[in-house]
Amino acid sequence: MKVKFNAGLVVLLASTCFAAKFPAGYTLCKQGDDKCLLDQIGATFTKHSQGIPEMNLVGLDPLKIEKMDIVQGGDGPINIVLNFKNVDLTGLSQSTVKKANGFTANPTKMEMAVLVPVASLVGGYKINGKVLILPIQGEGKSNMTMENCHIQLKWTGKLVEKTGKQFYQLDKLKATFDTTRFHMHFSNLFNGDKALGDNMNQFLNDNWQDILKELKPSIVTAFAQIFQRVVTNVFDKVPYAELYHTSSLLESPASSSSAEPSQETLVEDFFICRSCGHDVSLSNFVLEKYSPLALGSSNQTLSAGREAIVQEVQNTLGIRFKIIVVEKAYCAKVESWSLLHSWFPGFAWKLCVCPKCRTHLGWMFEPLETATSDRYFPTEKGFYALISSNIISEGYVNSLLMREKALRDN
């Protein structure tokens, strides 16, 4: 028996997903927090080496390369055409990011330096030419491995507007690398002549420094093209501002001008607006704060496994709402606090509406003594009560989409 989903529902759920979604467990950084960015880029290599489809980031370990060519011509000691096909670059998941600069509000130049303990390029090859004084020819499987590989990437670009949003357009990427050892092995050299093949592989490894010196410019050019595609895929998919789009959730509007150092937040799951998909809050921010006027309450398990208290409240018109209380949320600026009929005695309230589609998401609450006319958002002593039916867990949305994809694939 096959299970079918309503196509309209799936499309609607898909449309609520933000373009720039980081997976649960991803540490988010504020723009300009260089230390956090350095740590997080490193975590991308180590913890998310399988890729992040939501950001169009391909798997990094192995980094699958369909085709790569190293062409070294001229009158030098090495003259070869080396074609790789369906090869894997492995080892990036063990990388240490040494530098990450230029990720600013208005980026032009960016750079990244990475140390890879062991990087291997493994897969099919075809080679023809001359290495030093010896001819070389063959086709088969190859393994090129570098130890302590220091990779430095530098690129330039600018912000351009597309579909009403700004994207970073990468113009040119340059790469350099150094290594303490370069190992090479090519199977099936000289049409499978084992003696000639073993001798050539031995010769290549005995003279690796001279060979690498000659091949390095061609290797750099080939890898620069590969890494440019990887980086461009992300920047073309995600509006640049949305790479930091949750900073407004990690720092409340009331404290955005604070001089305190930024802190990292490990994301469990997002609450998003059910109408438009805009970020509203994080499951991390759920509070156990009870209203003495609540008609009842129950526990609800979120997709990230966290328990949330859902309370039922009623306004003066007799309309009932089920609410979840959170520490922080992203609401549009609304005028004036109300002191009447508060579900939380001692707190004034005002509406919380979605900044994007203006859907009523819930209410903001602030202690009476600080609920002044010039305060638009709650302080650290305040909180937010979100209408559970007007928000949805992004983890739940993604689970439905992945289930639908699995059903289509089967």
Secondary structure, 3 states (H helix, E strand, C coil): CCCCCCHHHHHHHHHCCCCCCCCCCCEECCCCCHHHHHHHHHHHHHHCCCCEHHHCECCCCCEEEEEEEEEECCCCCEEEEEEEEEEEEECHHHCEEEEEECCCCCCCEEEEEEEEEEEEEEEEEEEEEEECCEEEEEEEEEEEEEEEEEEEEEEEEEEEEECCEEEEEEEEEEEEEECCEEEEEECCEHHHCHHHHHHHHHHHHHCHHHHHHHHHHHHHHHHHHHHHHHHHHHHHHCCHHHHHCCHHHHCCHHHCCCCCCCCCEECCCEEEECCCCCEEEEHHHECCCCCCCCCEEEEEECCCCCEEEEEEEECCCCCEEEEEEECCCCCCCCCCCECCCCCCCCEEEEEEECCCCCCEEEEEEEEHHHCCCCCCCCCCCCEEEEEHHHEEEHHHHHHHHHHHHHHHHC
